[in-house]
Amino acid sequence: MKKLPVLLACLVFFTMCSIAQNPTIVFSQNKCDYGKLDDLRDQTRSTMAPILNNLVQEGKLINWGILEHRWGDEWNWNIYYAAKDIPTFLDAFQTMIRRGSEADPEFTSRIWETCFEHKDAMYAETMGYTSTGSGPLVKSMTMFNLPNGYTGDQVKASLKIANEAIAKLGYFGNGYAFYMVKDPEVQTEQCLVEGTWLSQEVYDIIHASEEWQEATSNDKEMWDQIMANRMYRRYHKQ
């Protein structure tokens, strides 16, 4: 636990000195006992992964992941976090620690028992697909009211399954986000599903895939009702 205040202090320093708020990648490298990695994976999947996934859904992180050693060096268990800027990452990191401690007070200490050496690094993205390429070329917008008997949470959960299928296909950066109006006086088109697609070709591949069709078939009755009364637009970047 001593490493966390040091990391936070460094991040605060970099935040104060930072001028350009480019996308931020934080890379946490660890040397861990190979014999204990299975337990560490299981603990991470059950405790921290749901918290980090929620932080992505809440917009506090762009992405996160764990990279394990295959060839090259002894840093065999590495975590990366991607956020739109340093302050956003700081907020996400502090939230992760708080929620993780609430879910399992011993989880962090077990990491340090399993991993005997650790180092952190922070990077600012200066070049990438969105800066040298075109970024997403297609946006889809579906506006609708909730069908009778269904809730926003059900729509959100269904879209999460679809997004997981898209990620398994390897098309990161594509998928759906769900929004609802807060004004109770708004009686029409209270819900919005925004789709982000790197290209029309990627859109077509995803929607033709067995993985996507299987994922979206779980709530077919709900989506049939939504589709019957929706307003749908697909926009192409000019």
C-alpha positions as CSV (number, residue, x, y, z in Angstrom):
1,M,0.0,0.0,0.0
2,K,3.0,2.4,0.4
3,K,3.3,2.5,-3.4
4,L,-0.1,4.1,-3.9
5,P,0.6,7.5,-2.1
6,V,3.9,7.8,-4.0
7,L,2.1,7.1,-7.3
8,L,-0.6,9.6,-6.5
9,A,1.9,12.3,-5.4
10,C,3.8,11.9,-8.7
11,L,0.5,12.1,-10.7
12,V,-0.5,15.3,-8.9
13,F,2.9,16.8,-9.7
14,F,2.6,15.9,-13.4
15,T,-0.9,17.2,-13.5
16,M,0.3,20.6,-12.2
17,C,3.1,20.7,-14.7
18,S,1.1,19.4,-17.6
19,I,0.0,21.9,-20.3
20,A,-1.3,19.7,-23.1
21,Q,-4.0,17.3,-22.0
22,N,-3.4,14.5,-24.5
23,P,-4.8,11.0,-23.9
24,T,-3.0,9.5,-21.0
25,I,-1.7,5.9,-20.6
26,V,-0.5,4.7,-17.3
27,F,1.5,1.5,-17.4
28,S,2.0,-0.5,-14.1
29,Q,4.6,-3.3,-14.5
30,N,5.0,-6.1,-12.0
31,K,7.3,-9.1,-11.4
32,C,5.1,-11.7,-9.9
33,D,5.4,-15.3,-8.6
34,Y,4.4,-17.5,-11.6
35,G,3.0,-20.1,-9.3
36,K,0.5,-17.6,-7.9
37,L,-0.6,-16.0,-11.2
38,D,-3.7,-18.2,-11.5
39,D,-5.0,-17.0,-8.2
40,L,-4.2,-13.4,-9.1
41,R,-6.1,-13.7,-12.3
42,D,-9.1,-15.1,-10.5
43,Q,-9.1,-12.4,-7.9
44,T,-8.7,-9.7,-10.5
45,R,-11.5,-11.0,-12.6
46,S,-13.9,-11.2,-9.7
47,T,-12.9,-8.1,-7.8
48,M,-11.2,-5.4,-9.9
49,A,-12.4,-6.2,-13.4
50,P,-16.0,-5.3,-12.7
51,I,-14.9,-2.1,-11.1
52,L,-12.7,-1.1,-14.0
53,N,-15.4,-2.1,-16.5
54,N,-17.8,0.2,-14.7
55,L,-15.2,3.1,-14.8
56,V,-15.1,2.6,-18.6
57,Q,-18.9,2.6,-18.8
58,E,-18.9,5.8,-16.7
59,G,-16.5,7.5,-19.0
60,K,-13.7,7.8,-16.4
61,L,-11.4,5.5,-18.4
62,I,-11.2,4.9,-22.1
63,N,-9.9,1.4,-21.6
64,W,-7.9,-0.9,-19.3
65,G,-6.2,-4.2,-19.6
66,I,-3.7,-6.7,-18.3
67,L,-0.7,-7.8,-20.3
68,E,1.1,-11.0,-19.3
69,H,4.6,-12.1,-20.3
70,R,5.0,-14.2,-23.4
71,W,8.5,-13.3,-24.5
72,G,11.1,-10.7,-23.7
73,D,11.6,-9.9,-20.1
74,E,10.7,-10.7,-16.5
75,W,7.9,-8.2,-16.0
76,N,5.2,-10.8,-16.3
77,W,2.0,-9.1,-15.0
78,N,1.3,-5.6,-16.3
79,I,-1.7,-3.3,-16.0
80,Y,-2.5,-0.4,-18.3
81,Y,-5.1,2.3,-17.9
82,A,-6.1,4.7,-20.7
83,A,-7.9,8.0,-19.9
84,K,-8.6,11.2,-21.8
85,D,-6.2,13.2,-19.6
86,I,-4.3,13.1,-16.3
87,P,-7.0,14.6,-14.0
88,T,-9.6,12.1,-15.4
89,F,-7.2,9.2,-14.7
90,L,-6.5,10.5,-11.1
91,D,-10.2,10.5,-10.4
92,A,-10.6,7.0,-11.9
93,F,-7.6,5.6,-10.0
94,Q,-8.9,7.0,-6.7
95,T,-12.4,5.6,-7.4
96,M,-10.9,2.2,-8.3
97,I,-8.9,2.0,-5.0
98,R,-11.9,3.1,-2.9
99,R,-14.4,0.7,-4.6
100,G,-11.8,-2.1,-4.6
101,S,-11.2,-1.7,-0.8
102,E,-14.9,-1.8,-0.2
103,A,-15.3,-4.9,-2.3
104,D,-12.3,-6.7,-0.8
105,P,-10.2,-5.0,1.8
106,E,-7.4,-7.6,1.4
107,F,-7.1,-7.6,-2.4
108,T,-4.4,-4.9,-2.8
109,S,-2.2,-6.5,-0.1
110,R,-2.5,-9.9,-1.8
111,I,-1.2,-8.3,-5.0
112,W,2.0,-7.1,-3.2
113,E,2.3,-10.6,-1.6
114,T,2.2,-12.1,-5.1
115,C,4.3,-9.5,-6.9
116,F,7.7,-8.7,-5.5
117,E,8.8,-5.8,-7.7
118,H,6.8,-3.0,-9.2
119,K,7.2,0.2,-11.3
120,D,4.9,2.7,-12.8
121,A,5.1,4.9,-15.9
122,M,2.9,7.5,-17.5
123,Y,2.7,8.3,-21.2
124,A,0.9,10.9,-23.2
125,E,-0.3,9.8,-26.6
126,T,1.2,12.0,-29.3
127,M,0.3,10.0,-32.4
128,G,-2.2,7.3,-33.1
129,Y,-5.1,6.2,-35.3
130,T,-7.3,9.2,-34.4
131,S,-4.5,11.7,-35.0
132,T,-3.0,10.2,-38.2
133,G,-6.0,8.5,-39.6
134,S,-9.6,9.5,-39.8
135,G,-11.0,8.2,-36.5
136,P,-14.6,6.8,-36.5
137,L,-16.2,7.4,-39.9
138,V,-19.8,6.3,-39.0
139,K,-22.1,7.2,-36.1
140,S,-25.5,5.6,-35.7
141,M,-28.3,7.1,-33.5
142,T,-31.3,5.2,-32.3
143,M,-33.9,7.3,-30.4
144,F,-36.9,5.7,-28.7
145,N,-39.1,5.4,-25.7
146,L,-38.8,2.4,-23.4
147,P,-41.3,-0.3,-24.4
148,N,-43.8,-1.3,-21.7
149,G,-42.5,-3.7,-19.1
150,Y,-38.8,-2.9,-19.7
151,T,-36.3,-0.6,-17.9
152,G,-33.2,1.4,-18.9
153,D,-31.1,-1.1,-16.9
154,Q,-32.3,-3.9,-19.2
155,V,-31.4,-2.0,-22.3
156,K,-28.0,-1.1,-20.8
157,A,-27.3,-4.7,-19.9
158,S,-28.3,-5.9,-23.4
159,L,-25.9,-3.4,-25.0
160,K,-23.1,-4.5,-22.7
161,I,-23.5,-8.0,-24.0
162,A,-23.4,-6.7,-27.6
163,N,-20.3,-4.6,-26.8
164,E,-18.5,-7.6,-25.3
165,A,-19.2,-9.6,-28.5
166,I,-17.7,-6.8,-30.6
167,A,-14.6,-6.7,-28.3
168,K,-14.2,-10.4,-28.7
169,L,-14.2,-10.0,-32.5
170,G,-11.2,-7.6,-32.0
171,Y,-13.0,-4.4,-33.1
172,F,-12.1,-2.2,-30.2
173,G,-13.3,1.4,-30.5
174,N,-16.6,0.2,-32.0
175,G,-19.9,-0.3,-30.1
176,Y,-22.8,1.3,-28.3
177,A,-23.4,3.8,-25.6
178,F,-26.8,4.3,-23.9
179,Y,-28.3,7.6,-22.7
180,M,-31.7,8.6,-21.2
181,V,-33.1,12.1,-20.6
182,K,-33.5,13.3,-17.0
183,D,-36.3,15.8,-17.7
184,P,-39.6,14.1,-16.7
185,E,-41.5,16.5,-19.0
186,V,-39.9,14.9,-22.1
187,Q,-42.4,12.3,-23.3
188,T,-40.9,11.3,-26.7
189,E,-37.6,9.8,-27.7
190,Q,-36.5,9.5,-24.1
191,C,-33.7,7.0,-24.9
192,L,-30.7,7.3,-27.2
193,V,-28.4,4.5,-28.3
194,E,-25.3,5.9,-30.0
195,G,-23.2,3.6,-32.1
196,T,-19.6,4.4,-33.0
197,W,-18.0,2.6,-36.0
198,L,-14.6,3.0,-37.5
199,S,-16.0,2.5,-41.0
200,Q,-19.0,1.2,-42.9
201,E,-17.0,-1.9,-43.7
202,V,-16.4,-2.6,-40.0
203,Y,-20.0,-1.9,-39.3
204,D,-21.1,-4.5,-41.9
205,I,-18.6,-7.1,-40.7
206,I,-19.7,-6.8,-37.0
207,H,-23.5,-6.9,-37.8
208,A,-23.1,-9.9,-40.1
209,S,-21.0,-11.9,-37.5
210,E,-22.5,-14.8,-35.7
211,E,-21.1,-13.4,-32.4
212,W,-23.0,-10.2,-32.7
213,Q,-26.2,-11.9,-33.8
214,E,-26.1,-14.3,-31.0
215,A,-25.4,-11.6,-28.4
216,T,-28.3,-9.5,-29.7
217,S,-30.7,-12.4,-29.9
218,N,-30.9,-12.7,-26.1
219,D,-33.3,-9.8,-25.8
220,K,-35.1,-10.1,-29.2
221,E,-38.6,-9.3,-27.9
222,M,-37.4,-6.1,-26.3
223,W,-35.5,-5.0,-29.3
224,D,-38.3,-5.9,-31.7
225,Q,-40.6,-3.5,-29.7
226,I,-37.9,-0.8,-29.8
227,M,-37.2,-1.2,-33.5
228,A,-41.0,-0.9,-34.3
229,N,-41.2,2.6,-32.9
230,R,-37.7,4.0,-33.1
231,M,-36.1,6.9,-35.0
232,Y,-32.9,5.8,-36.5
233,R,-30.2,7.7,-38.4
234,R,-26.7,6.6,-39.6
235,Y,-24.2,9.5,-40.2
236,H,-21.1,9.3,-42.2
237,K,-18.1,11.7,-41.5
238,Q,-17.6,14.2,-44.3
